[in-house]
Amino acid sequence: MNPLHRFAAVILCLIAVATTASSCPSCFGQAQGPLIDGMNKAILAMIGITGFVLTGFVALFVSIGRKTKQHDADALATASNTEQGAS
């Protein structure tokens, strides 16, 4: 069996199995039940974790920005004090 026939056979098997494969009840329209409640809670948990991590990144960059601004202000003050002391 050459590779093309093997590939065609695999595709035909996947198409035949696809009709018997079923999705979850929420995709079929069942909007109530413990499975749907658990799935909704899992989705909210994943959104919450993602939001927490993204908030941490924002806080990190804001902190770095503030420290950089403060460092630049301190360096400018030191430079101006050095110039005044030399003159």
PDB file of N, CA, C and O in Angstrom:
ATOM      1  N   MET A   1       0.867  -1.182   0.000  1.00  0.00           N
ATOM      2  CA  MET A   1       0.000   0.000   0.000  1.00  0.00           C
ATOM      3  C   MET A   1       0.903   1.232   0.000  1.00  0.00           C
ATOM      4  O   MET A   1       1.747   1.401   0.881  1.00  0.00           O
ATOM      5  N   ASN A   2       0.713   2.076  -0.989  1.00  0.00           N
ATOM      6  CA  ASN A   2       1.559   3.259  -1.065  1.00  0.00           C
ATOM      7  C   ASN A   2       1.058   4.342  -0.095  1.00  0.00           C
ATOM      8  O   ASN A   2      -0.063   4.251   0.406  1.00  0.00           O
ATOM      9  N   PRO A   3       1.864   5.338   0.162  1.00  0.00           N
ATOM     10  CA  PRO A   3       1.496   6.360   1.161  1.00  0.00           C
ATOM     11  C   PRO A   3       0.202   7.104   0.835  1.00  0.00           C
ATOM     12  O   PRO A   3      -0.535   7.481   1.747  1.00  0.00           O
ATOM     13  N   LEU A   4      -0.081   7.318  -0.432  1.00  0.00           N
ATOM     14  CA  LEU A   4      -1.309   8.035  -0.794  1.00  0.00           C
ATOM     15  C   LEU A   4      -2.542   7.219  -0.429  1.00  0.00           C
ATOM     16  O   LEU A   4      -3.517   7.762   0.091  1.00  0.00           O
ATOM     17  N   HIS A   5      -2.502   5.907  -0.701  1.00  0.00           N
ATOM     18  CA  HIS A   5      -3.641   5.056  -0.339  1.00  0.00           C
ATOM     19  C   HIS A   5      -3.804   4.970   1.175  1.00  0.00           C
ATOM     20  O   HIS A   5      -4.925   4.968   1.684  1.00  0.00           O
ATOM     21  N   ARG A   6      -2.690   4.901   1.887  1.00  0.00           N
ATOM     22  CA  ARG A   6      -2.740   4.856   3.346  1.00  0.00           C
ATOM     23  C   ARG A   6      -3.346   6.143   3.895  1.00  0.00           C
ATOM     24  O   ARG A   6      -4.182   6.102   4.798  1.00  0.00           O
ATOM     25  N   PHE A   7      -2.930   7.280   3.353  1.00  0.00           N
ATOM     26  CA  PHE A   7      -3.470   8.578   3.784  1.00  0.00           C
ATOM     27  C   PHE A   7      -4.968   8.658   3.495  1.00  0.00           C
ATOM     28  O   PHE A   7      -5.737   9.130   4.332  1.00  0.00           O
ATOM     29  N   ALA A   8      -5.379   8.201   2.321  1.00  0.00           N
ATOM     30  CA  ALA A   8      -6.802   8.213   1.962  1.00  0.00           C
ATOM     31  C   ALA A   8      -7.595   7.312   2.900  1.00  0.00           C
ATOM     32  O   ALA A   8      -8.709   7.656   3.295  1.00  0.00           O
ATOM     33  N   ALA A   9      -7.028   6.157   3.260  1.00  0.00           N
ATOM     34  CA  ALA A   9      -7.722   5.245   4.168  1.00  0.00           C
ATOM     35  C   ALA A   9      -7.886   5.873   5.546  1.00  0.00           C
ATOM     36  O   ALA A   9      -8.940   5.738   6.168  1.00  0.00           O
ATOM     37  N   VAL A  10      -6.855   6.555   6.025  1.00  0.00           N
ATOM     38  CA  VAL A  10      -6.941   7.218   7.332  1.00  0.00           C
ATOM     39  C   VAL A  10      -7.993   8.317   7.303  1.00  0.00           C
ATOM     40  O   VAL A  10      -8.777   8.448   8.243  1.00  0.00           O
ATOM     41  N   ILE A  11      -8.019   9.097   6.252  1.00  0.00           N
ATOM     42  CA  ILE A  11      -9.013  10.176   6.130  1.00  0.00           C
ATOM     43  C   ILE A  11     -10.429   9.608   6.091  1.00  0.00           C
ATOM     44  O   ILE A  11     -11.329  10.148   6.734  1.00  0.00           O
ATOM     45  N   LEU A  12     -10.633   8.529   5.347  1.00  0.00           N
ATOM     46  CA  LEU A  12     -11.963   7.914   5.285  1.00  0.00           C
ATOM     47  C   LEU A  12     -12.381   7.360   6.639  1.00  0.00           C
ATOM     48  O   LEU A  12     -13.549   7.465   7.013  1.00  0.00           O
ATOM     49  N   CYS A  13     -11.453   6.778   7.371  1.00  0.00           N
ATOM     50  CA  CYS A  13     -11.771   6.286   8.713  1.00  0.00           C
ATOM     51  C   CYS A  13     -12.137   7.435   9.649  1.00  0.00           C
ATOM     52  O   CYS A  13     -13.072   7.327  10.442  1.00  0.00           O
ATOM     53  N   LEU A  14     -11.403   8.520   9.549  1.00  0.00           N
ATOM     54  CA  LEU A  14     -11.710   9.678  10.401  1.00  0.00           C
ATOM     55  C   LEU A  14     -13.073  10.258  10.075  1.00  0.00           C
ATOM     56  O   LEU A  14     -13.806  10.665  10.977  1.00  0.00           O
ATOM     57  N   ILE A  15     -13.418  10.300   8.808  1.00  0.00           N
ATOM     58  CA  ILE A  15     -14.740  10.812   8.418  1.00  0.00           C
ATOM     59  C   ILE A  15     -15.829   9.883   8.928  1.00  0.00           C
ATOM     60  O   ILE A  15     -16.869  10.351   9.391  1.00  0.00           O
ATOM     61  N   ALA A  16     -15.610   8.571   8.853  1.00  0.00           N
ATOM     62  CA  ALA A  16     -16.606   7.611   9.319  1.00  0.00           C
ATOM     63  C   ALA A  16     -16.791   7.701  10.832  1.00  0.00           C
ATOM     64  O   ALA A  16     -17.913   7.582  11.325  1.00  0.00           O
ATOM     65  N   VAL A  17     -15.716   7.907  11.564  1.00  0.00           N
ATOM     66  CA  VAL A  17     -15.791   7.991  13.020  1.00  0.00           C
ATOM     67  C   VAL A  17     -16.348   9.342  13.461  1.00  0.00           C
ATOM     68  O   VAL A  17     -16.953   9.438  14.529  1.00  0.00           O
ATOM     69  N   ALA A  18     -16.155  10.368  12.668  1.00  0.00           N
ATOM     70  CA  ALA A  18     -16.593  11.710  13.055  1.00  0.00           C
ATOM     71  C   ALA A  18     -18.097  11.777  13.246  1.00  0.00           C
ATOM     72  O   ALA A  18     -18.581  12.566  14.058  1.00  0.00           O
ATOM     73  N   THR A  19     -18.837  10.972  12.520  1.00  0.00           N
ATOM     74  CA  THR A  19     -20.297  11.018  12.686  1.00  0.00           C
ATOM     75  C   THR A  19     -20.714  10.409  14.015  1.00  0.00           C
ATOM     76  O   THR A  19     -21.744  10.791  14.570  1.00  0.00           O
ATOM     77  N   THR A  20     -19.928   9.463  14.537  1.00  0.00           N
ATOM     78  CA  THR A  20     -20.289   8.857  15.808  1.00  0.00           C
ATOM     79  C   THR A  20     -19.704   9.609  16.990  1.00  0.00           C
ATOM     80  O   THR A  20     -20.144   9.410  18.122  1.00  0.00           O
ATOM     81  N   ALA A  21     -18.728  10.462  16.753  1.00  0.00           N
ATOM     82  CA  ALA A  21     -18.146  11.246  17.848  1.00  0.00           C
ATOM     83  C   ALA A  21     -19.149  12.301  18.280  1.00  0.00           C
ATOM     84  O   ALA A  21     -19.784  12.947  17.446  1.00  0.00           O
ATOM     85  N   SER A  22     -19.285  12.471  19.571  1.00  0.00           N
ATOM     86  CA  SER A  22     -20.254  13.430  20.100  1.00  0.00           C
ATOM     87  C   SER A  22     -19.530  14.491  20.902  1.00  0.00           C
ATOM     88  O   SER A  22     -18.503  14.229  21.528  1.00  0.00           O
ATOM     89  N   SER A  23     -20.079  15.685  20.873  1.00  0.00           N
ATOM     90  CA  SER A  23     -19.514  16.747  21.697  1.00  0.00           C
ATOM     91  C   SER A  23     -20.220  16.750  23.043  1.00  0.00           C
ATOM     92  O   SER A  23     -21.111  15.941  23.297  1.00  0.00           O
ATOM     93  N   CYS A  24     -19.808  17.670  23.892  1.00  0.00           N
ATOM     94  CA  CYS A  24     -20.376  17.721  25.236  1.00  0.00           C
ATOM     95  C   CYS A  24     -21.833  18.185  25.191  1.00  0.00           C
ATOM     96  O   CYS A  24     -22.263  18.754  24.188  1.00  0.00           O
ATOM     97  N   PRO A  25     -22.592  17.952  26.250  1.00  0.00           N
ATOM     98  CA  PRO A  25     -24.005  18.331  26.263  1.00  0.00           C
ATOM     99  C   PRO A  25     -24.249  19.825  26.074  1.00  0.00           C
ATOM    100  O   PRO A  25     -25.290  20.215  25.544  1.00  0.00           O
ATOM    101  N   SER A  26     -23.306  20.667  26.499  1.00  0.00           N
ATOM    102  CA  SER A  26     -23.541  22.100  26.328  1.00  0.00           C
ATOM    103  C   SER A  26     -23.547  22.480  24.856  1.00  0.00           C
ATOM    104  O   SER A  26     -24.241  23.415  24.457  1.00  0.00           O
ATOM    105  N   CYS A  27     -22.773  21.754  24.043  1.00  0.00           N
ATOM    106  CA  CYS A  27     -22.756  22.045  22.608  1.00  0.00           C
ATOM    107  C   CYS A  27     -24.035  21.574  21.932  1.00  0.00           C
ATOM    108  O   CYS A  27     -24.420  22.097  20.886  1.00  0.00           O
ATOM    109  N   PHE A  28     -24.691  20.589  22.527  1.00  0.00           N
ATOM    110  CA  PHE A  28     -25.954  20.111  21.974  1.00  0.00           C
ATOM    111  C   PHE A  28     -27.126  20.949  22.450  1.00  0.00           C
ATOM    112  O   PHE A  28     -28.238  20.762  21.958  1.00  0.00           O
ATOM    113  N   GLY A  29     -26.925  21.854  23.374  1.00  0.00           N
ATOM    114  CA  GLY A  29     -27.983  22.751  23.807  1.00  0.00           C
ATOM    115  C   GLY A  29     -28.514  22.487  25.194  1.00  0.00           C
ATOM    116  O   GLY A  29     -29.375  23.236  25.656  1.00  0.00           O
ATOM    117  N   GLN A  30     -28.041  21.448  25.894  1.00  0.00           N
ATOM    118  CA  GLN A  30     -28.487  21.219  27.252  1.00  0.00           C
ATOM    119  C   GLN A  30     -27.831  22.255  28.150  1.00  0.00           C
ATOM    120  O   GLN A  30     -26.623  22.200  28.380  1.00  0.00           O
ATOM    121  N   ALA A  31     -28.608  23.190  28.656  1.00  0.00           N
ATOM    122  CA  ALA A  31     -28.046  24.323  29.388  1.00  0.00           C
ATOM    123  C   ALA A  31     -28.126  24.154  30.895  1.00  0.00           C
ATOM    124  O   ALA A  31     -27.874  25.107  31.632  1.00  0.00           O
ATOM    125  N   GLN A  32     -28.469  22.968  31.368  1.00  0.00           N
ATOM    126  CA  GLN A  32     -28.558  22.761  32.803  1.00  0.00           C
ATOM    127  C   GLN A  32     -27.932  21.424  33.150  1.00  0.00           C
ATOM    128  O   GLN A  32     -27.806  20.541  32.302  1.00  0.00           O
ATOM    129  N   GLY A  33     -27.550  21.291  34.386  1.00  0.00           N
ATOM    130  CA  GLY A  33     -26.995  20.033  34.844  1.00  0.00           C
ATOM    131  C   GLY A  33     -25.659  20.241  35.518  1.00  0.00           C
ATOM    132  O   GLY A  33     -25.037  21.294  35.378  1.00  0.00           O
ATOM    133  N   PRO A  34     -25.218  19.229  36.253  1.00  0.00           N
ATOM    134  CA  PRO A  34     -23.972  19.363  36.995  1.00  0.00           C
ATOM    135  C   PRO A  34     -22.751  19.464  36.082  1.00  0.00           C
ATOM    136  O   PRO A  34     -21.771  20.120  36.437  1.00  0.00           O
ATOM    137  N   LEU A  35     -22.796  18.825  34.915  1.00  0.00           N
ATOM    138  CA  LEU A  35     -21.663  18.913  33.993  1.00  0.00           C
ATOM    139  C   LEU A  35     -21.477  20.340  33.500  1.00  0.00           C
ATOM    140  O   LEU A  35     -20.352  20.833  33.419  1.00  0.00           O
ATOM    141  N   ILE A  36     -22.568  20.993  33.176  1.00  0.00           N
ATOM    142  CA  ILE A  36     -22.509  22.371  32.686  1.00  0.00           C
ATOM    143  C   ILE A  36     -22.062  23.307  33.803  1.00  0.00           C
ATOM    144  O   ILE A  36     -21.268  24.218  33.569  1.00  0.00           O
ATOM    145  N   ASP A  37     -22.568  23.088  35.017  1.00  0.00           N
ATOM    146  CA  ASP A  37     -22.160  23.931  36.145  1.00  0.00           C
ATOM    147  C   ASP A  37     -20.662  23.787  36.425  1.00  0.00           C
ATOM    148  O   ASP A  37     -19.971  24.778  36.661  1.00  0.00           O
ATOM    149  N   GLY A  38     -20.171  22.556  36.397  1.00  0.00           N
ATOM    150  CA  GLY A  38     -18.750  22.337  36.611  1.00  0.00           C
ATOM    151  C   GLY A  38     -17.899  22.975  35.527  1.00  0.00           C
ATOM    152  O   GLY A  38     -16.845  23.545  35.807  1.00  0.00           O
ATOM    153  N   MET A  39     -18.365  22.876  34.283  1.00  0.00           N
ATOM    154  CA  MET A  39     -17.617  23.472  33.174  1.00  0.00           C
ATOM    155  C   MET A  39     -17.587  24.994  33.302  1.00  0.00           C
ATOM    156  O   MET A  39     -16.555  25.620  33.062  1.00  0.00           O
ATOM    157  N   ASN A  40     -18.705  25.577  33.674  1.00  0.00           N
ATOM    158  CA  ASN A  40     -18.740  27.039  33.848  1.00  0.00           C
ATOM    159  C   ASN A  40     -17.823  27.491  34.978  1.00  0.00           C
ATOM    160  O   ASN A  40     -17.156  28.519  34.861  1.00  0.00           O
ATOM    161  N   LYS A  41     -17.786  26.734  36.063  1.00  0.00           N
ATOM    162  CA  LYS A  41     -16.892  27.083  37.172  1.00  0.00           C
ATOM    163  C   LYS A  41     -15.434  26.931  36.760  1.00  0.00           C
ATOM    164  O   LYS A  41     -14.587  27.729  37.163  1.00  0.00           O
ATOM    165  N   ALA A  42     -15.138  25.916  35.960  1.00  0.00           N
ATOM    166  CA  ALA A  42     -13.760  25.733  35.483  1.00  0.00           C
ATOM    167  C   ALA A  42     -13.347  26.877  34.569  1.00  0.00           C
ATOM    168  O   ALA A  42     -12.215  27.355  34.640  1.00  0.00           O
ATOM    169  N   ILE A  43     -14.251  27.311  33.720  1.00  0.00           N
ATOM    170  CA  ILE A  43     -13.957  28.434  32.824  1.00  0.00           C
ATOM    171  C   ILE A  43     -13.696  29.696  33.640  1.00  0.00           C
ATOM    172  O   ILE A  43     -12.751  30.434  33.359  1.00  0.00           O
ATOM    173  N   LEU A  44     -14.523  29.944  34.641  1.00  0.00           N
ATOM    174  CA  LEU A  44     -14.327  31.125  35.488  1.00  0.00           C
ATOM    175  C   LEU A  44     -13.006  31.037  36.256  1.00  0.00           C
ATOM    176  O   LEU A  44     -12.321  32.044  36.431  1.00  0.00           O
ATOM    177  N   ALA A  45     -12.651  29.838  36.711  1.00  0.00           N
ATOM    178  CA  ALA A  45     -11.374  29.673  37.417  1.00  0.00           C
ATOM    179  C   ALA A  45     -10.203  29.965  36.481  1.00  0.00           C
ATOM    180  O   ALA A  45      -9.248  30.633  36.877  1.00  0.00           O
ATOM    181  N   MET A  46     -10.267  29.474  35.254  1.00  0.00           N
ATOM    182  CA  MET A  46      -9.175  29.731  34.303  1.00  0.00           C
ATOM    183  C   MET A  46      -9.089  31.212  33.952  1.00  0.00           C
ATOM    184  O   MET A  46      -7.991  31.753  33.823  1.00  0.00           O
ATOM    185  N   ILE A  47     -10.228  31.869  33.799  1.00  0.00           N
ATOM    186  CA  ILE A  47     -10.217  33.307  33.525  1.00  0.00           C
ATOM    187  C   ILE A  47      -9.642  34.063  34.724  1.00  0.00           C
ATOM    188  O   ILE A  47      -8.879  35.013  34.550  1.00  0.00           O
ATOM    189  N   GLY A  48     -10.006  33.644  35.940  1.00  0.00           N
ATOM    190  CA  GLY A  48      -9.491  34.291  37.138  1.00  0.00           C
ATOM    191  C   GLY A  48      -7.982  34.130  37.273  1.00  0.00           C
ATOM    192  O   GLY A  48      -7.285  35.087  37.611  1.00  0.00           O
ATOM    193  N   ILE A  49      -7.476  32.936  37.012  1.00  0.00           N
ATOM    194  CA  ILE A  49      -6.029  32.705  37.099  1.00  0.00           C
ATOM    195  C   ILE A  49      -5.298  33.533  36.053  1.00  0.00           C
ATOM    196  O   ILE A  49      -4.268  34.142  36.340  1.00  0.00           O
ATOM    197  N   THR A  50      -5.835  33.552  34.840  1.00  0.00           N
ATOM    198  CA  THR A  50      -5.215  34.342  33.774  1.00  0.00           C
ATOM    199  C   THR A  50      -5.215  35.824  34.129  1.00  0.00           C
ATOM    200  O   THR A  50      -4.214  36.511  33.926  1.00  0.00           O
ATOM    201  N   GLY A  51      -6.322  36.317  34.654  1.00  0.00           N
ATOM    202  CA  GLY A  51      -6.401  37.720  35.061  1.00  0.00           C
ATOM    203  C   GLY A  51      -5.419  38.044  36.176  1.00  0.00           C
ATOM    204  O   GLY A  51      -4.806  39.112  36.184  1.00  0.00           O
ATOM    205  N   PHE A  52      -5.271  37.114  37.118  1.00  0.00           N
ATOM    206  CA  PHE A  52      -4.328  37.321  38.224  1.00  0.00           C
ATOM    207  C   PHE A  52      -2.899  37.412  37.701  1.00  0.00           C
ATOM    208  O   PHE A  52      -2.139  38.287  38.117  1.00  0.00           O
ATOM    209  N   VAL A  53      -2.532  36.523  36.802  1.00  0.00           N
ATOM    210  CA  VAL A  53      -1.170  36.534  36.252  1.00  0.00           C
ATOM    211  C   VAL A  53      -0.936  37.800  35.434  1.00  0.00           C
ATOM    212  O   VAL A  53       0.124  38.417  35.547  1.00  0.00           O
ATOM    213  N   LEU A  54      -1.900  38.193  34.617  1.00  0.00           N
ATOM    214  CA  LEU A  54      -1.737  39.411  33.819  1.00  0.00           C
ATOM    215  C   LEU A  54      -1.659  40.647  34.706  1.00  0.00           C
ATOM    216  O   LEU A  54      -0.911  41.578  34.409  1.00  0.00           O
ATOM    217  N   THR A  55      -2.420  40.662  35.781  1.00  0.00           N
ATOM    218  CA  THR A  55      -2.339  41.778  36.726  1.00  0.00           C
ATOM    219  C   THR A  55      -0.950  41.839  37.356  1.00  0.00           C
ATOM    220  O   THR A  55      -0.418  42.926  37.580  1.00  0.00           O
ATOM    221  N   GLY A  56      -0.367  40.687  37.639  1.00  0.00           N
ATOM    222  CA  GLY A  56       0.993  40.651  38.170  1.00  0.00           C
ATOM    223  C   GLY A  56       1.999  41.232  37.188  1.00  0.00           C
ATOM    224  O   GLY A  56       2.903  41.966  37.588  1.00  0.00           O
ATOM    225  N   PHE A  57       1.849  40.909  35.904  1.00  0.00           N
ATOM    226  CA  PHE A  57       2.750  41.471  34.897  1.00  0.00           C
ATOM    227  C   PHE A  57       2.591  42.988  34.795  1.00  0.00           C
ATOM    228  O   PHE A  57       3.582  43.708  34.679  1.00  0.00           O
ATOM    229  N   VAL A  58       1.372  43.469  34.838  1.00  0.00           N
ATOM    230  CA  VAL A  58       1.145  44.917  34.782  1.00  0.00           C
ATOM    231  C   VAL A  58       1.785  45.587  35.995  1.00  0.00           C
ATOM    232  O   VAL A  58       2.443  46.619  35.865  1.00  0.00           O
ATOM    233  N   ALA A  59       1.589  45.000  37.170  1.00  0.00           N
ATOM    234  CA  ALA A  59       2.187  45.570  38.379  1.00  0.00           C
ATOM    235  C   ALA A  59       3.713  45.566  38.287  1.00  0.00           C
ATOM    236  O   ALA A  59       4.365  46.511  38.730  1.00  0.00           O
ATOM    237  N   LEU A  60       4.281  44.504  37.714  1.00  0.00           N
ATOM    238  CA  LEU A  60       5.729  44.440  37.547  1.00  0.00           C
ATOM    239  C   LEU A  60       6.229  45.578  36.668  1.00  0.00           C
ATOM    240  O   LEU A  60       7.189  46.262  37.023  1.00  0.00           O
ATOM    241  N   PHE A  61       5.587  45.783  35.527  1.00  0.00           N
ATOM    242  CA  PHE A  61       6.045  46.826  34.606  1.00  0.00           C
ATOM    243  C   PHE A  61       5.811  48.226  35.173  1.00  0.00           C
ATOM    244  O   PHE A  61       6.628  49.119  34.949  1.00  0.00           O
ATOM    245  N   VAL A  62       4.721  48.434  35.897  1.00  0.00           N
ATOM    246  CA  VAL A  62       4.492  49.732  36.539  1.00  0.00           C
ATOM    247  C   VAL A  62       5.564  49.976  37.600  1.00  0.00           C
ATOM    248  O   VAL A  62       6.088  51.084  37.711  1.00  0.00           O
ATOM    249  N   SER A  63       5.888  48.954  38.369  1.00  0.00           N
ATOM    250  CA  SER A  63       6.932  49.093  39.387  1.00  0.00           C
ATOM    251  C   SER A  63       8.286  49.406  38.757  1.00  0.00           C
ATOM    252  O   SER A  63       9.013  50.277  39.234  1.00  0.00           O
ATOM    253  N   ILE A  64       8.617  48.696  37.692  1.00  0.00           N
ATOM    254  CA  ILE A  64       9.885  48.967  37.000  1.00  0.00           C
ATOM    255  C   ILE A  64       9.900  50.385  36.450  1.00  0.00           C
ATOM    256  O   ILE A  64      10.922  51.067  36.523  1.00  0.00           O
ATOM    257  N   GLY A  65       8.781  50.833  35.904  1.00  0.00           N
ATOM    258  CA  GLY A  65       8.706  52.199  35.375  1.00  0.00           C
ATOM    259  C   GLY A  65       8.897  53.239  36.455  1.00  0.00           C
ATOM    260  O   GLY A  65       9.611  54.222  36.256  1.00  0.00           O
ATOM    261  N   ARG A  66       8.266  53.032  37.598  1.00  0.00           N
ATOM    262  CA  ARG A  66       8.411  53.991  38.703  1.00  0.00           C
ATOM    263  C   ARG A  66       9.839  54.013  39.241  1.00  0.00           C
ATOM    264  O   ARG A  66      10.382  55.081  39.523  1.00  0.00           O
ATOM    265  N   LYS A  67      10.446  52.837  39.383  1.00  0.00           N
ATOM    266  CA  LYS A  67      11.823  52.779  39.880  1.00  0.00           C
ATOM    267  C   LYS A  67      12.785  53.421  38.893  1.00  0.00           C
ATOM    268  O   LYS A  67      13.736  54.090  39.297  1.00  0.00           O
ATOM    269  N   THR A  68      12.547  53.225  37.609  1.00  0.00           N
ATOM    270  CA  THR A  68      13.396  53.849  36.593  1.00  0.00           C
ATOM    271  C   THR A  68      13.272  55.364  36.647  1.00  0.00           C
ATOM    272  O   THR A  68      14.272  56.077  36.564  1.00  0.00           O
ATOM    273  N   LYS A  69      12.049  55.856  36.786  1.00  0.00           N
ATOM    274  CA  LYS A  69      11.831  57.298  36.869  1.00  0.00           C
ATOM    275  C   LYS A  69      12.514  57.870  38.110  1.00  0.00           C
ATOM    276  O   LYS A  69      13.139  58.928  38.043  1.00  0.00           O
ATOM    277  N   GLN A  70      12.397  57.178  39.235  1.00  0.00           N
ATOM    278  CA  GLN A  70      13.034  57.637  40.467  1.00  0.00           C
ATOM    279  C   GLN A  70      14.558  57.591  40.338  1.00  0.00           C
ATOM    280  O   GLN A  70      15.248  58.499  40.802  1.00  0.00           O
ATOM    281  N   HIS A  71      15.077  56.543  39.714  1.00  0.00           N
ATOM    282  CA  HIS A  71      16.523  56.432  39.526  1.00  0.00           C
ATOM    283  C   HIS A  71      17.032  57.545  38.632  1.00  0.00           C
ATOM    284  O   HIS A  71      18.084  58.123  38.905  1.00  0.00           O
ATOM    285  N   ASP A  72      16.300  57.858  37.562  1.00  0.00           N
ATOM    286  CA  ASP A  72      16.707  58.945  36.675  1.00  0.00           C
ATOM    287  C   ASP A  72      16.681  60.286  37.395  1.00  0.00           C
ATOM    288  O   ASP A  72      17.571  61.114  37.201  1.00  0.00           O
ATOM    289  N   ALA A  73      15.656  60.505  38.232  1.00  0.00           N
ATOM    290  CA  ALA A  73      15.580  61.759  38.985  1.00  0.00           C
ATOM    291  C   ALA A  73      16.740  61.860  39.977  1.00  0.00           C
ATOM    292  O   ALA A  73      17.322  62.933  40.138  1.00  0.00           O
ATOM    293  N   ASP A  74      17.079  60.756  40.643  1.00  0.00           N
ATOM    294  CA  ASP A  74      18.203  60.764  41.583  1.00  0.00           C
ATOM    295  C   ASP A  74      19.525  61.008  40.856  1.00  0.00           C
ATOM    296  O   ASP A  74      20.381  61.744  41.348  1.00  0.00           O
ATOM    297  N   ALA A  75      19.688  60.395  39.698  1.00  0.00           N
ATOM    298  CA  ALA A  75      20.921  60.580  38.925  1.00  0.00           C
ATOM    299  C   ALA A  75      21.047  62.023  38.448  1.00  0.00           C
ATOM    300  O   ALA A  75      22.142  62.584  38.445  1.00  0.00           O
ATOM    301  N   LEU A  76      19.930  62.623  38.044  1.00  0.00           N
ATOM    302  CA  LEU A  76      19.945  64.016  37.584  1.00  0.00           C
ATOM    303  C   LEU A  76      20.273  64.943  38.760  1.00  0.00           C
ATOM    304  O   LEU A  76      21.037  65.894  38.599  1.00  0.00           O
ATOM    305  N   ALA A  77      19.703  64.674  39.939  1.00  0.00           N
ATOM    306  CA  ALA A  77      19.993  65.486  41.119  1.00  0.00           C
ATOM    307  C   ALA A  77      21.457  65.356  41.528  1.00  0.00           C
ATOM    308  O   ALA A  77      22.090  66.345  41.897  1.00  0.00           O
ATOM    309  N   THR A  78      21.984  64.164  41.465  1.00  0.00           N
ATOM    310  CA  THR A  78      23.390  63.944  41.805  1.00  0.00           C
ATOM    311  C   THR A  78      24.312  64.663  40.817  1.00  0.00           C
ATOM    312  O   THR A  78      25.315  65.262  41.205  1.00  0.00           O
ATOM    313  N   ALA A  79      23.955  64.590  39.554  1.00  0.00           N
ATOM    314  CA  ALA A  79      24.770  65.252  38.533  1.00  0.00           C
ATOM    315  C   ALA A  79      24.743  66.764  38.714  1.00  0.00           C
ATOM    316  O   ALA A  79      25.772  67.425  38.572  1.00  0.00           O
ATOM    317  N   SER A  80      23.575  67.315  39.025  1.00  0.00           N
ATOM    318  CA  SER A  80      23.506  68.775  39.201  1.00  0.00           C
ATOM    319  C   SER A  80      24.228  69.204  40.479  1.00  0.00           C
ATOM    320  O   SER A  80      24.829  70.277  40.516  1.00  0.00           O
ATOM    321  N   ASN A  81      24.175  68.377  41.524  1.00  0.00           N
ATOM    322  CA  ASN A  81      24.921  68.696  42.760  1.00  0.00           C
ATOM    323  C   ASN A  81      26.422  68.639  42.515  1.00  0.00           C
ATOM    324  O   ASN A  81      27.170  69.453  43.055  1.00  0.00           O
ATOM    325  N   THR A  82      26.864  67.687  41.709  1.00  0.00           N
ATOM    326  CA  THR A  82      28.288  67.565  41.394  1.00  0.00           C
ATOM    327  C   THR A  82      28.761  68.764  40.611  1.00  0.00           C
ATOM    328  O   THR A  82      29.856  69.268  40.859  1.00  0.00           O
ATOM    329  N   GLU A  83      27.959  69.236  39.666  1.00  0.00           N
ATOM    330  CA  GLU A  83      28.323  70.403  38.862  1.00  0.00           C
ATOM    331  C   GLU A  83      28.379  71.662  39.706  1.00  0.00           C
ATOM    332  O   GLU A  83      29.264  72.497  39.518  1.00  0.00           O
ATOM    333  N   GLN A  84      27.427  71.809  40.651  1.00  0.00           N
ATOM    334  CA  GLN A  84      27.420  72.998  41.509  1.00  0.00           C
ATOM    335  C   GLN A  84      28.605  72.992  42.453  1.00  0.00           C
ATOM    336  O   GLN A  84      29.152  74.045  42.778  1.00  0.00           O
ATOM    337  N   GLY A  85      29.004  71.807  42.895  1.00  0.00           N
ATOM    338  CA  GLY A  85      30.134  71.715  43.810  1.00  0.00           C
ATOM    339  C   GLY A  85      31.463  71.993  43.111  1.00  0.00           C
ATOM    340  O   GLY A  85      32.409  72.468  43.739  1.00  0.00           O
ATOM    341  N   ALA A  86      31.537  71.697  41.808  1.00  0.00           N
ATOM    342  CA  ALA A  86      32.773  71.907  41.040  1.00  0.00           C
ATOM    343  C   ALA A  86      32.948  73.354  40.658  1.00  0.00           C
ATOM    344  O   ALA A  86      34.080  73.786  40.438  1.00  0.00           O
ATOM    345  N   SER A  87      31.874  74.130  40.568  1.00  0.00           N
ATOM    346  CA  SER A  87      32.031  75.516  40.136  1.00  0.00           C
ATOM    347  C   SER A  87      32.315  76.474  41.241  1.00  0.00           C
ATOM    348  O   SER A  87      32.467  77.671  40.996  1.00  0.00           O
TER     349      SER A  87
END
